Amino acid sequence: MAAPTTFLVRQLVFALLAVAGALHPVAHGQTRDAAVRSKPCAWLTAEIVKKVSVANHKSGALPPPTELPLPTGIACEWGDVVLQIDPVPPAQLDKLRLKDPKNWETISGVGDAAYFHNVKDAMGGLYVRVGARTFGLLITIPIGTTAAAFKPNFIMVANEIVPKLR
């Protein structure tokens, strides 16, 4: 039962970010080109994904990574980990955070700005600004834990990605 719920939550998050990005195509045109040249699946390693993937703890094996186009960027889905490159312009990221401040937390020490979004302790998202670029990291939260407890995993993965956008 948790897997379909997680899938639906992930699809909702993707849809929200796609709509937000589509609202600002002019402001984000240059980073769209940069995102397409980026290879997010090459930026995630199997070792990193295995450390944070809920599915890996159940099955022991990871599915192959899949790159997915976004309206303003590109994403890599690998197991329970999704890395989005340039999902929204930096200014739009700040606006999304302000719409629901109760469920967004500012995280210091990651990129130029970072915000953690808890989606009902089923999934979390860490959205990071690095200069004029952004990335989003979505990870399924293991049953029996909370997004807050799992947050260090998001930070660990994000700190692996930040230098690749600099």
LINURQUI-V165389 format. One record per backbone hydrogen bond with DSSP energy under -1.0 kcal/mol. NH is the residue of the N-H (numbers start at 1). CO is the residue of the C=O. E is the energy in kcal/mol with one decimal. If there is no record, write none. Layout:
{{NH;CO;E} {NH;CO;E}}
This chain:
{{5;1;-1.4} {6;2;-2.8} {7;3;-2.6} {8;4;-2.6} {9;5;-2.5} {10;6;-2.7} {11;7;-2.5} {12;8;-2.2} {13;9;-2.5} {14;10;-2.6} {15;11;-2.5} {16;12;-2.6} {17;13;-2.4} {18;14;-2.4} {19;15;-2.4} {20;16;-2.4} {21;17;-2.5} {22;18;-2.3} {23;19;-1.3} {24;21;-1.4} {32;28;-1.8} {33;29;-1.5} {34;30;-1.8} {35;31;-2.8} {36;32;-2.3} {37;33;-1.7} {38;34;-1.3} {42;39;-1.5} {44;40;-1.2} {49;45;-2.5} {50;46;-2.7} {51;47;-1.4} {52;48;-1.1} {53;49;-2.0} {59;55;-2.7} {60;56;-2.0} {66;77;-2.2} {68;75;-3.0} {70;73;-2.6} {74;85;-1.6} {75;68;-3.0} {76;83;-2.5} {77;66;-3.0} {78;81;-3.4} {81;78;-1.7} {82;138;-2.7} {83;76;-2.6} {84;136;-3.3} {85;74;-3.6} {86;134;-3.4} {93;89;-1.9} {94;90;-1.6} {95;91;-1.6} {96;92;-2.5} {97;93;-2.0} {98;94;-1.7} {99;95;-1.2} {103;100;-1.5} {105;116;-2.4} {107;114;-2.9} {112;129;-3.0} {113;129;-1.2} {115;127;-2.6} {116;105;-3.2} {117;125;-3.6} {118;103;-1.9} {119;123;-2.8} {122;119;-2.1} {123;119;-1.3} {124;139;-2.1} {125;117;-2.4} {126;137;-2.4} {127;115;-2.9} {128;135;-3.1} {129;113;-3.1} {130;133;-2.7} {133;130;-2.0} {135;128;-2.2} {136;84;-2.3} {137;126;-1.9} {138;82;-2.8} {139;124;-2.0} {140;80;-1.5} {141;122;-2.2} {145;142;-1.7} {150;146;-1.7} {153;150;-1.6} {155;151;-2.0} {156;152;-2.3} {157;153;-2.1} {158;154;-2.8} {159;155;-2.3} {160;157;-1.1} {161;157;-1.2} {162;158;-2.5} {164;161;-1.4} {165;162;-1.5}}
